[in-house]
Amino acid sequence: MSEQTLARIDEDLMHLAPRGFMFGLHIRFSRPVRRVCTYPSSWIQTYTRLNLGIGDPMMIWCMANQGSIRWSELSAGAADPLDVMKQAHAHGLRYGVALSVGPVESRSYIGAAHHEREFTDAEILRMTELLQQGHDLIDRKTALRPILIEALEAIACGMTYDQACSALGISRTALRYRLQAARGALGAQDNAQAIRKAIDAGLLNGNSIGGISKGLPAGPAS
């Protein structure tokens, strides 16, 4: 199953990047279809609170290039008006590498950090292989638009339709349309099956499946 393969990739990345990593597959509509982040929580909170993503040199490089670059090289040559790299260093992300593969309209990336030393060429090559595996596994046929994933996630985590509408800021009609579109894209008969298929494809966190056993509605919203 693709979810098992993705879990193995995540485990390998955790071993390779002891200070954490950010792994995004197929960026569309400004966000990846699947994203895993294991950076220290203090850095994640700072990054989110200060909205550093809009000026992150690593992300800018990944969107403009394919390949890999060490953060030390990036810091030496890239503009960083928000001091993202300096702030990352203060949170213990002293060394790192950025990697990207795929066309610009559907790019996948890894940002990996080490607290003691630069990554070796062999480690970067292995992370590139893992990134390509994940990119190929979640291809255009299995990927869903982010708004469809959000709708499935809301139902998978146990929300009622009214709660999902409130959380997503949409009407019941819009929610019904998004769930129907997600079911159609996944070839699912009902929401429960769509959630299972999305988990198998690595598009949803497997923990979400627990919501189905709580009596969630399985058919279309009405």
C-alpha positions as a LaTeX table, in Angstrom:
\begin{tabular}{lrrr}
\hline
Residue & $x$ (\AA) & $y$ (\AA) & $z$ (\AA) \\
\hline
Met1 & 0.00 & 0.00 & 0.00 \\
Ser2 & 1.22 & 3.52 & $-0.78$ \\
Glu3 & 0.61 & 4.69 & 2.79 \\
Gln4 & 2.99 & 2.03 & 4.07 \\
Thr5 & 5.60 & 3.10 & 1.53 \\
Leu6 & 5.20 & 6.75 & 2.50 \\
Ala7 & 5.52 & 5.83 & 6.18 \\
Arg8 & 8.77 & 4.04 & 5.39 \\
Ile9 & 10.03 & 7.11 & 3.52 \\
Asp10 & 9.15 & 9.28 & 6.54 \\
Glu11 & 11.05 & 6.91 & 8.84 \\
Asp12 & 14.11 & 6.98 & 6.60 \\
Leu13 & 14.03 & 10.77 & 6.52 \\
Met14 & 13.79 & 10.92 & 10.32 \\
His15 & 16.94 & 8.84 & 10.50 \\
Leu16 & 18.78 & 10.96 & 7.94 \\
Ala17 & 17.68 & 14.35 & 9.36 \\
Pro18 & 18.09 & 14.25 & 13.17 \\
Arg19 & 17.00 & 17.88 & 13.63 \\
Gly20 & 13.84 & 17.40 & 11.57 \\
Phe21 & 12.57 & 17.79 & 8.05 \\
Met22 & 9.73 & 19.24 & 6.00 \\
Phe23 & 8.50 & 16.96 & 3.22 \\
Gly24 & 5.93 & 18.22 & 0.72 \\
Leu25 & 4.55 & 16.40 & $-2.31$ \\
His26 & 3.04 & 18.07 & $-5.37$ \\
Ile27 & 2.59 & 21.74 & $-4.47$ \\
Arg28 & $-0.65$ & 22.96 & $-6.00$ \\
Phe29 & $-2.63$ & 26.09 & $-5.20$ \\
Ser30 & 0.26 & 27.18 & $-2.94$ \\
Arg31 & 0.22 & 24.07 & $-0.74$ \\
Pro32 & 1.39 & 20.48 & $-1.07$ \\
Val33 & $-1.03$ & 17.60 & $-1.51$ \\
Arg34 & 0.80 & 15.79 & 1.30 \\
Arg35 & 3.01 & 17.44 & 3.91 \\
Val36 & 5.00 & 16.08 & 6.85 \\
Cys37 & 6.98 & 18.33 & 9.19 \\
Thr38 & 9.15 & 17.10 & 12.07 \\
Tyr39 & 11.07 & 20.28 & 12.85 \\
Pro40 & 11.20 & 21.26 & 16.55 \\
Ser41 & 7.84 & 22.58 & 17.73 \\
Ser42 & 9.38 & 25.89 & 18.82 \\
Trp43 & 10.58 & 26.51 & 15.27 \\
Ile44 & 7.28 & 25.46 & 13.72 \\
Gln45 & 5.42 & 27.87 & 16.02 \\
Thr46 & 7.79 & 30.74 & 15.23 \\
Tyr47 & 7.69 & 30.00 & 11.50 \\
Thr48 & 3.89 & 29.95 & 11.52 \\
Arg49 & 3.35 & 32.90 & 13.86 \\
Leu50 & 5.66 & 35.20 & 11.87 \\
Asn51 & 4.42 & 33.87 & 8.50 \\
Leu52 & 8.00 & 33.19 & 7.43 \\
Gly53 & 6.91 & 30.97 & 4.58 \\
Ile54 & 6.36 & 33.99 & 2.34 \\
Gly55 & 10.08 & 34.81 & 2.44 \\
Asp56 & 11.71 & 31.46 & 3.13 \\
Pro57 & 14.79 & 31.24 & 0.86 \\
Met58 & 14.61 & 27.44 & 0.92 \\
Met59 & 11.04 & 27.35 & $-0.38$ \\
Ile60 & 11.75 & 30.07 & $-2.94$ \\
Trp61 & 14.74 & 28.09 & $-4.20$ \\
Cys62 & 12.74 & 24.85 & $-4.37$ \\
Met63 & 10.02 & 26.50 & $-6.45$ \\
Ala64 & 12.57 & 28.02 & $-8.83$ \\
Asn65 & 14.93 & 25.06 & $-9.15$ \\
Gln66 & 15.21 & 21.30 & $-9.28$ \\
Gly67 & 18.06 & 19.51 & $-7.55$ \\
Ser68 & 19.66 & 20.16 & $-4.18$ \\
Ile69 & 21.50 & 22.89 & $-2.33$ \\
Arg70 & 22.98 & 23.04 & 1.15 \\
Trp71 & 21.66 & 25.79 & 3.39 \\
Ser72 & 25.18 & 27.19 & 3.77 \\
Glu73 & 25.28 & 27.79 & 0.01 \\
Leu74 & 21.76 & 29.18 & 0.07 \\
Ser75 & 22.53 & 31.62 & 2.89 \\
Ala76 & 25.58 & 32.89 & 1.01 \\
Gly77 & 23.75 & 33.72 & $-2.19$ \\
Ala78 & 20.02 & 34.16 & $-1.59$ \\
Ala79 & 18.10 & 37.16 & $-0.33$ \\
Asp80 & 16.59 & 36.61 & 3.12 \\
Pro81 & 14.76 & 39.81 & 4.14 \\
Leu82 & 12.94 & 38.04 & 7.01 \\
Asp83 & 16.13 & 36.46 & 8.40 \\
Val84 & 14.55 & 33.02 & 8.11 \\
Met85 & 17.86 & 31.17 & 8.00 \\
Lys86 & 19.26 & 33.11 & 10.98 \\
Gln87 & 16.14 & 32.37 & 13.02 \\
Ala88 & 16.28 & 28.69 & 12.05 \\
His89 & 19.88 & 28.59 & 13.26 \\
Ala90 & 18.77 & 30.03 & 16.61 \\
His91 & 16.33 & 27.12 & 16.96 \\
Gly92 & 19.09 & 24.54 & 16.47 \\
Leu93 & 18.67 & 24.05 & 12.72 \\
Arg94 & 22.33 & 24.83 & 12.07 \\
Tyr95 & 22.95 & 22.81 & 8.93 \\
Gly96 & 20.55 & 21.72 & 6.25 \\
Val97 & 19.74 & 20.95 & 2.66 \\
Ala98 & 16.89 & 21.79 & 0.28 \\
Leu99 & 15.83 & 19.36 & $-2.44$ \\
Ser100 & 13.17 & 19.58 & $-5.13$ \\
Val101 & 11.90 & 17.47 & $-8.02$ \\
Gly102 & 9.08 & 17.66 & $-10.52$ \\
Pro103 & 7.58 & 20.31 & $-12.81$ \\
Val104 & 6.94 & 23.75 & $-11.35$ \\
Glu105 & 3.16 & 23.27 & $-11.48$ \\
Ser106 & 3.43 & 20.17 & $-9.28$ \\
Arg107 & 6.73 & 20.32 & $-7.46$ \\
Ser108 & 7.80 & 18.20 & $-4.48$ \\
Tyr109 & 10.42 & 19.21 & $-1.94$ \\
Ile110 & 12.36 & 18.31 & 1.19 \\
Gly111 & 13.99 & 20.64 & 3.67 \\
Ala112 & 16.18 & 18.64 & 6.07 \\
Ala113 & 18.13 & 19.84 & 9.10 \\
His114 & 21.14 & 18.65 & 11.09 \\
His115 & 22.39 & 20.16 & 14.35 \\
Glu116 & 26.03 & 18.99 & 14.20 \\
Arg117 & 27.34 & 18.94 & 10.63 \\
Glu118 & 26.68 & 19.34 & 6.95 \\
Phe119 & 24.91 & 16.51 & 5.18 \\
Thr120 & 27.20 & 14.28 & 3.16 \\
Asp121 & 26.82 & 13.84 & $-0.58$ \\
Ala122 & 25.66 & 10.26 & 0.04 \\
Glu123 & 22.97 & 11.42 & 2.46 \\
Ile124 & 21.74 & 14.06 & 0.01 \\
Leu125 & 21.63 & 11.46 & $-2.76$ \\
Arg126 & 19.58 & 9.13 & $-0.55$ \\
Met127 & 17.14 & 11.91 & 0.36 \\
Thr128 & 16.80 & 12.76 & $-3.32$ \\
Glu129 & 15.91 & 9.13 & $-4.03$ \\
Leu130 & 13.30 & 9.17 & $-1.25$ \\
Leu131 & 11.85 & 12.43 & $-2.54$ \\
Gln132 & 11.54 & 11.03 & $-6.05$ \\
Gln133 & 9.85 & 7.89 & $-4.71$ \\
Gly134 & 7.28 & 9.94 & $-2.85$ \\
His135 & 6.73 & 12.24 & $-5.83$ \\
Asp136 & 6.14 & 9.28 & $-8.15$ \\
Leu137 & 3.90 & 7.52 & $-5.65$ \\
Ile138 & 1.54 & 10.46 & $-5.27$ \\
Asp139 & 1.07 & 11.30 & $-8.92$ \\
Arg140 & $-1.52$ & 13.38 & $-10.75$ \\
Lys141 & $-3.96$ & 10.49 & $-10.85$ \\
Thr142 & $-4.05$ & 10.05 & $-7.08$ \\
Ala143 & $-3.63$ & 13.65 & $-5.97$ \\
Leu144 & $-6.62$ & 15.74 & $-4.94$ \\
Arg145 & $-7.06$ & 19.48 & $-4.90$ \\
Pro146 & $-6.30$ & 20.87 & $-1.41$ \\
Ile147 & $-9.90$ & 22.01 & $-0.85$ \\
Leu148 & $-11.12$ & 18.45 & $-1.46$ \\
Ile149 & $-8.55$ & 17.06 & 0.97 \\
Glu150 & $-9.68$ & 19.59 & 3.58 \\
Ala151 & $-13.28$ & 18.49 & 3.20 \\
Leu152 & $-12.36$ & 14.82 & 3.60 \\
Glu153 & $-10.11$ & 15.60 & 6.57 \\
Ala154 & $-12.93$ & 17.42 & 8.34 \\
Ile155 & $-15.25$ & 14.43 & 7.99 \\
Ala156 & $-12.48$ & 11.93 & 8.78 \\
Cys157 & $-11.62$ & 13.61 & 12.09 \\
Gly158 & $-15.20$ & 13.32 & 13.32 \\
Met159 & $-16.88$ & 16.61 & 12.43 \\
Thr160 & $-20.55$ & 16.80 & 11.55 \\
Tyr161 & $-21.39$ & 18.50 & 8.28 \\
Asp162 & $-22.37$ & 21.69 & 10.13 \\
Gln163 & $-19.09$ & 21.65 & 12.06 \\
Ala164 & $-17.13$ & 21.05 & 8.87 \\
Cys165 & $-18.88$ & 23.96 & 7.16 \\
Ser166 & $-18.06$ & 26.23 & 10.09 \\
Ala167 & $-14.42$ & 25.12 & 10.23 \\
Leu168 & $-13.90$ & 25.53 & 6.49 \\
Gly169 & $-15.98$ & 28.69 & 6.17 \\
Ile170 & $-18.20$ & 27.27 & 3.43 \\
Ser171 & $-21.88$ & 26.47 & 2.90 \\
Arg172 & $-23.42$ & 23.00 & 3.03 \\
Thr173 & $-23.83$ & 23.20 & $-0.73$ \\
Ala174 & $-20.10$ & 23.83 & $-1.15$ \\
Leu175 & $-19.23$ & 21.04 & 1.26 \\
Arg176 & $-21.57$ & 18.65 & $-0.53$ \\
Tyr177 & $-19.94$ & 19.56 & $-3.86$ \\
Arg178 & $-16.40$ & 19.07 & $-2.50$ \\
Leu179 & $-17.18$ & 15.69 & $-0.98$ \\
Gln180 & $-18.89$ & 14.60 & $-4.19$ \\
Ala181 & $-15.86$ & 15.74 & $-6.22$ \\
Ala182 & $-13.51$ & 13.89 & $-3.88$ \\
Arg183 & $-15.58$ & 10.70 & $-4.13$ \\
Gly184 & $-15.60$ & 10.98 & $-7.90$ \\
Ala185 & $-11.86$ & 11.56 & $-8.15$ \\
Leu186 & $-11.16$ & 8.56 & $-5.92$ \\
Gly187 & $-13.79$ & 6.30 & $-7.46$ \\
Ala188 & $-15.54$ & 5.92 & $-4.09$ \\
Gln189 & $-19.18$ & 5.13 & $-3.43$ \\
Asp190 & $-19.41$ & 7.04 & $-0.15$ \\
Asn191 & $-17.41$ & 9.26 & 2.16 \\
Ala192 & $-16.06$ & 6.41 & 4.28 \\
Gln193 & $-14.67$ & 4.65 & 1.22 \\
Ala194 & $-13.23$ & 7.93 & $-0.09$ \\
Ile195 & $-11.43$ & 8.48 & 3.21 \\
Arg196 & $-10.02$ & 4.96 & 3.17 \\
Lys197 & $-8.80$ & 5.37 & $-0.41$ \\
Ala198 & $-7.27$ & 8.76 & 0.39 \\
Ile199 & $-5.41$ & 7.22 & 3.33 \\
Asp200 & $-4.17$ & 4.34 & 1.17 \\
Ala201 & $-2.91$ & 6.88 & $-1.37$ \\
Gly202 & $-1.09$ & 8.81 & 1.35 \\
Leu203 & $-3.32$ & 11.88 & 0.95 \\
Leu204 & $-4.71$ & 11.76 & 4.50 \\
Asn205 & $-3.18$ & 10.86 & 7.82 \\
Gly206 & $-4.06$ & 7.27 & 8.74 \\
Asn207 & $-5.06$ & 8.43 & 12.23 \\
Ser208 & $-8.11$ & 10.09 & 10.66 \\
Ile209 & $-9.68$ & 6.73 & 9.90 \\
Gly210 & $-10.64$ & 6.44 & 13.55 \\
Gly211 & $-13.42$ & 8.90 & 12.90 \\
Ile212 & $-15.25$ & 6.44 & 10.68 \\
Ser213 & $-15.81$ & 4.05 & 13.57 \\
Lys214 & $-17.58$ & 6.80 & 15.49 \\
Gly215 & $-20.65$ & 6.63 & 13.31 \\
Leu216 & $-19.81$ & 9.27 & 10.75 \\
Pro217 & $-22.29$ & 9.67 & 7.90 \\
Ala218 & $-21.12$ & 7.64 & 4.93 \\
Gly219 & $-23.29$ & 9.02 & 2.14 \\
Pro220 & $-23.43$ & 12.40 & 0.45 \\
Ala221 & $-24.26$ & 15.46 & 2.51 \\
Ser222 & $-27.87$ & 16.40 & 2.20 \\
\hline
\end{tabular}
